[in-house]
């Protein structure tokens, strides 16, 4: 069984991309007679729902993959760690366990569902184990790795939902059938949550090796409203922003890593020319900074300092050495953090600095947001194309536009909150951001 999984080329779909067969082999090689298997269903990326869809709609497939993994390494007990925010997934997987046990399909394997409390860091293996044991979900130094000393100090195999869901297909169709998809180093298919400014968003499953541009144009249907494709943010909050000029990059573990991005668990956000890359970096860093467990100084304080710099830039209060400090901090935080959360948290900042430095410099030196997104650096102006239809006035939540039918409208800057609702409501493109 392990030889088949190794031959298939399956790699972990949770983000790190570690070879699944090698992980199973190391777990089986442990001499300890007591071993555990764990399904990591703690999907915490903003906008990601790949694991949720599988757990809710095809729970038996996940159970089958977990049972095969348990058989392969010699484990008799397993756990499914699922986010409490996924109540339907929890209910369906529990029902599936009862059904499988009722038919004798889990003979010799005891499975239990545990609900995570919503901590993003518990997607990391050692933090997940700590949470399972009833302790605070914080990571620990490795080695020893979980396959050597994990849950309750015993050898423990942890695989992501999508990884386990791929196992039954490989067993049923053969390793070579799976390896026929993908590239030399990244085999099979990958599920993504396609979001952002594309015409068609949602869950997609694509063969490894497909390019970013193919996903955006052919599957996503191109950008909405004919806007220009600017960048793709891949890998969730730990991922990176790949510019349109590199859109021919194949979706492959190694190819993405060469751009500074990561595969992650499978988030892909398409950005258009109205998206500010400084603000995008701030959005994702704000999430990872809030989700830091606080154990590491670099992650706890470093991400906070980075976020403060991004806040200053977006508010027009940047300091001369801010960009240099950002570059230094991205290096320190990525190299000095204990787990994957801190090590990859700087990726959105590092890649946007690398590919969109001119936007950072515009925010710093010119106090200007080229994309017209940062509220402190823009204002709204009504042009002569206005016909006085009052749609903008009706849409404004703070009455910054007076309700004057058939007259050219005006925006009161002292009241305007830069929510963009007036521009979206205008049917004559008579409101511009300056």
Number of C-alpha atoms within 10 A of each C-alpha: 16 19 13 16 25 18 16 25 24 27 23 22 24 23 20 14 18 13 17 22 22 17 19 24 18 14 27 25 13 18 10 12 11 15 27 24 28 26 23 25 26 29 27 19 20 12 17 22 20 22 24 24 15 17 26 17 13 16 23 20 21 26 25 19 24 30 26 19 27 23 17 16 24 19 24 19 17 23 18 28 26 27 24 15 16 19 14 15 23 24 14 17 24 17 14 19 20 14 14 16 16 11 10 10 14 18 12 14 17 14 21 13 17 16 18 23 14 16 19 24 23 30 28 20 26 24 22 27 26 19 22 20 12 9 11 14 24 23 24 16 9 11 9 11 16 20 25 21 20 20 24 14 13 17 27 28 29 30 25 24 31 25 22 25 23 21 26 18 15 21 17 9 10 15 21 16 14 22 20 15 17 21 18 12 15 23 22 23 20 23 19 24 21 25 22 21 22 25 16 18 18 15 16 15 12 17 18 21 22 17 17 22 23 16 21 26 15 11 16 22 14 21 20 15 9 10 14 15 24 20 26 24 26 28 26 25 25 28 29 31 32 27 19 18 12 14 19 12 19 19 26 23 22 15 17 19 14 11 17 18 25 28 27 24 30 27 26 26 23 27 26 21 14 15 20 23 28 25 20 17 24 21 15 23 24 20 16 24 23 13 17 21 21 14 14 18 14 22 29 20 15 23 25 18 17 26 21 16 20 27 17 16 29 25 18 21 16 22 13 11 9 18 20 9 15 22 16 12 21 24 15 16 24 21 13 16 20 20 22 17 24 30 20 26 27 31 26 31 27 23 22 25 21 16 16 18 15 13 19 26 18 15 23 23 14 14 19 23 28 21 18 19 22 21 17 17 19 18 19 21 17 19 15 10 11 19 15 16 18 21 18 28 24 16 17 21 14 12 15 19 23 15 17 13 13 11 12 16 24 19 20 15 14 7 11 18 17 20 13 19 16 25 22 13 17 17 14 12 13 19 24 14 14 13
